[in-house]
Structures are given as structure tokens and as C-alpha cells.
Amino acid sequence: MNQKGKRKLSIAACLMLTFTLLLSGCGSKTGTDTSAADSGSGGKNEQVTIKYYNWDNADQTPKTDALLKQFEQENPNIKVEHVVLVPGNSQEMLKKLDFLISSGEAVDVVAMPSLGAVNERAARGALAPLNDYYKASNLVPEDEYYVNPKIGDKYYGMQLTNSYQYVLLNKDALDEAGLKVPTYGWTWDDYRDYAKKLTKGEGVDKRYGSYFHTWELYMNAPAQTVMKNPFRYEDGTSNFSDPTYKYFFQLRKDMETVDKSAKPYSDVLAAKLNYRTEFFNGDAAMILSGSFMTPDPGNTEQYPHTFKTAFAPVPLPPKNAEPKDYEGGKYFVGGNHVVMGASSKHKEESFKLMRFMTTVDSDSKMEFSGWKKADNNAVLNRLIGKNSNMYDVDSLKSTLFGEHNQFLEASQVVSTTDSEMMSIEDDGFSKFMLGNTPIEEVQKWMVDEATKVIKEKESK
């Protein structure tokens, strides 16, 4: 080969080598960019590990583990580590979670016990908004969940469970008194009338028409059941001035002292009574409670009784006692939520796990779902079990899933004073029930104390 030919071959070889290096360089750069872009998603083939935090007790942990294993099988590129922060104690779990967040730990998915717990952490930037992920998945939150934690126009959680409130009634006592099972639209005045007619006997053998326990739920039931926030108006001010407080405090006192259809509050406190025992022992014919009691009528081994239990929606406030922010018979609905930490490095995977946890159907699920498209009748059948004869099933289904069921949108009030508000309500209620302080004076004291707490704690 002559010198000219060798030169052409050398140039061709150099060009080929340069082209190869360019391809290699481009490929390397593309790989780096993809890795950086997918640092929150792990890429298509790279397996990532995310953490799911909650407060499961010993009975709940295996059920959650089974669900997470199912998720991993359906999503082989995502491994989930189940972290139980404080077994069986949601409030202590929140304290530990806050410590992890403040220490800079990357937090992926967390179960939250309440809407308030979500709002409080979202407001201080600890949670990631879900808007972009909903949009990418073509999902409208209001079409998916009953309650959507939201601050401004940003969504911060998915409803995991749905907790209803209802009234349990002794069906045998109703039949004996010639009373029908109440339906949607009955009021607290009607409840008082039912309680009078269901009261029977004297002394140790007396059956009261109603039992009210020591929780805030029984101090002002309308505030707890038909208002978005039990202690605040949506403008952030205390709602202790609301007409429902005067009405329900007086109703409670009249049922004890005038009608004698409810066991005295002083006796409930002194004897440290158990609300389940009072109802299933036949000492009270009605009790306001929540859907966590759904399995109890069928559990005759733990709660021995022979009567059938009927169910009714929570009574509504009468015309003279409607809340200031009343929305025409819509109910507050509680439940747990799942949220995504702002510090998560795998947000797409976290969103995928959140959707799975809130929408998956499993025989191990024993709580009603916050997902609107879930088969909650299947959950109900699991909760009732084999002892359906102990239930007035029609009234239970109508109460839980009837056409009347409309739920309030989530409150956007961000509060850090709930524990103080509970204490003020407890003290105010005790002043009225156990003493002779007029209701107007009690209510003014409650408003003044609440306003003071809000200014001191939240104006900083």
C-alpha cells in the first residue's frame, strides 16, 4: 500500500475511533442524566427501597406485612420496609415521627391518625403535595376519597380508612316501647324523647334510655358530628360561642335532672364506667358511638347479651340549635390518612404505595375504606361475621351506606391547640354539669380561654 493509501486508512480509523468515543460519551451522559432525573423514582429497572411508617400493634402488623408483600409482588422494583414507630399509640408515634423529620431522615410514606395531624405537618412543610402525581395519573381527588386533606389548592394526603359515627340501640327495648328504629333526619330533641320512653325501672335494676361517656363527643355531639372542626370555625376562631354548646349542654343536664333518662355525669366519672358494658349489659338502651363498635354486637363471648342491636344515623341539631357553619345535615367523617414526606427521595414509588394502600381489596382489611369506589359491604360482612342474627342488618346498612350519607369537606384549619381546646371544653362542661354556673357564664369563660390560647400559641 502506498503512502497516500496508508494516510486515508489512518484518517478513517481515527474517524471511527472518534465516532465510537462520542457514542460512548453520549451513552454515559444519557445514563447520568436519567439517573439524576430518576433519583426520585429509581429508574425502570433499578430496585429502590422505601419506608412505610405507622403505629400497628401486634395483631395489626402481620396484616400490614401481608399487604406490603402483595405490593412488592405487583411492583418488583420497589421494596417496602415496614417501620412501626410506637406500637398501638398514634400520638406517641407522631412525636417520634416529628423527631425523625427534624433530624433530616428521608421519610417516604406515613399513616396519620387524623386530618388535624396531616394539616399541622403540611403547614410546616414536612409533607409533599400530591397535585402533580394526581395529575400525572389522571385522578381527581374528590372523585376518589371522601375526605381530602388540603391547604389552599394543594393536596397532602389520601384517606386510608373511613370512620363513621352512629347510634346503637337495643332493638328489644325499642320493640317493647313500641318505637321504630330512627332514620336519617331525626333530631337531638327526638333522641331525648326516645330516651324518656326507653327508660325503665328503678335503682340497681334501672335501664336508662341513654348513656353518655366522658369524651368530648358527648359534651357537644353536634360540634363533633356536623361541623368541619369540633373547636374552630373555618376562619380560625374558637367556636365555643356556637349555639350548639348552649343547646347540648342544657340537653345533657335536662336528661339527667329532669327526665332522669341518662346516668348522671358525676356517677360516670366516679365509677369509671365502661361504655360497652353499659350498653351490652342492658343498663342503657341507646349509645352514640363509632363504627369501631361494628363487630361488638356479634362478639357475644366478650360482650354477653341476648338482644339484637339496631343502628341509626347521628341525630341532627334542631332548628333552634343549628351550628353557625351548618351545611344542612352533612356529617363529619374521620379516619386515617397516608401522606408522603417532603424529604422522600422516591416520591413516585411512594405515591404508588399510597394508592395501593388506599385502594387494595383484601380479606385482611377490617376497617371501612376512605376510597369511594371500595366495596365496603364486603368489609361489613367480615365485621359482622357469623353472628348476623345479633344485628338489625338493614338499619346498619342504611345507616352506613344510605343515600342520605353526605360528608363535609375537610377543614383547612391548621390547629396546634386541640389538646388545650379539649381541656377547656372539659372544664366548662364540668362547671355546668357539676355546679350551678349559668350556661351563658360558662360559655363566655370558654370563649375567653380559647381566644387567649389561640393568640398565645398560634400568633407567634
ABEGO torsion letter per residue (X at the ends): XBAAAAAAAAAAAAAAAAAAAAAAAAAAAAAAAAAAAAAAAGEAABBBBBBBBBABBAAAAAAAAAAAAAAAAABAABBBBBBBABBGBAAAAAAAAAAAAAAGBBBBBBBBABAAAAAAAAAAGABBBAAAAAAAAGBBAAAABABBBBBEABBABBBABBBBBBBBBBAAAAAAAGBBBBBBGBBAAAAAAAAAAABBEBEAABBBABBBBABAAAABAAAAAABABAABBAAGBBAAABAAAAAAAAAAAAAAAAAGABBBAAAAAAAGBBAAAAAAAGABABBBBBAAAAAAAABAAABBBABBBBBBBBBBBBAAABBAABAGGBBBBBEBBBBBBAABABAAAAAAAAAAAAABBBAABABBBABAABBAAAAAAAAAEAAAAABBAAAAAAAAABAABBBBBBBABBBAAAAAAAAAAAAAAAAAAABABBAAAAAAAAAAAAAAAAAAAAAX
